[in-house]
Amino acid sequence: METQSYIINDIQPFDIQEKLSEVKNAFNQLTYSHVPVTKGKEYVGCISETDAHCFDSKKALEDYSYALEPFFVSLQTNWLDILEAFALQSSNIMPVLNDKNEYLGYYELSDIMSLFNDTPFLNEAGGIIVVEKGSREYSFSEICQIVETNDAKILGVFISKIENDITQATIKIGHSGMNAIVQTFRRYGYNVVSEHHEDLMQEELKERSQYLDKYLNI
C-alpha cells in the first residue's frame, strides 16, 4: 500500500540551536504531540510537547538533547510498520527520513489510520470471531483451514492479545452464518471469546428446556 503521497511538509523542523521559547510557541498553535529537530540537514530526534513545556524557555534545544526521541521511519517502510511505530512511540506524527538520515517530512497518524480503514478487514461486510489457544498450539494455517473448510473467506486476521502463554486471534470472515465455524474452532481446542447469536439462541433454548423440566416435575 503506497504511503509516500501522505508525507507532509507544512512544519519545518527546529534547528537544535533554536530557543525553547520558539518551540513552546509552536506547540501552542499545533495539535501535535512532538515536533522534529535537526542539526543542519541531519535529523536528530523529536521533542515532545510535555518535555518542551517543562524546560527553560531561554535555553536552546541543544541543552536538552538528552530528551530528544530519535524515532522515525524511512521512505521504504510499509504502512503496517509505520502504524506500529506510531503505537510504540505514542506520537501523532512520524518523521520520514531518506537513506542519508535527512528529514523529508512526516506522516500524520490520522492519515495512516485511514489506510487501515480502507482495507477489507474494516470496510467489507462480514463477521468477527475472536479465538484463543496456547501460544505453542495455535497456527495461522490451522485458523485459515478451519475457516476455509466451512466455505468461508478470511478478510483479515491478526494477533490481538498475548497473555500468560495464551494467544488471542481476531478473525474477520466474509460469512454471516458462522455457527459451523465457531463449533469447528471449539472441536480443534480453541476457546471462542466472542459472543455469537447462535450461541445465545442455544443458551436460551437450554434455559427454557430446564424451566420446562422443572415445570413437568412439579
BELZI-V94893 format. One line per field, one symbol per residue. psi: psi as a letter, one per 20 degrees, with the letter a starting at -180 (. if undefined). burial: 1 if it has 24 or more other C-alpha atoms within 12 Angstrom, else 0. A space follows every 10 residues. Layout:
psi->???
burial->???
This chain:
psi->ppihijpqki opqpqiiqqh hhgggghhir jqhrqqproc ippiaqpqhg ggiirphirr hhikhhipol qrrrhiprhh hgggggghil qjqoqpqaij kqphbqqpgh ghhhghhiqh hhiqqaqppp qqrphihrqh hgggggghik kqqpiqpqoi qoplkppppp pppmpgnjgh gghgghhjjq pohqqqghgh ghhghghhgh ghggghi.
burial->0011011000 1011110111 0111011000 0111111100 0011111110 1100100000 1101100111 1111101010 0110110010 1111111000 1111111110 1110110000 1000001111 1110000101 0011011001 0111111100 0000001111 1111100110 1101100001 1101000000 0000000000 00000000
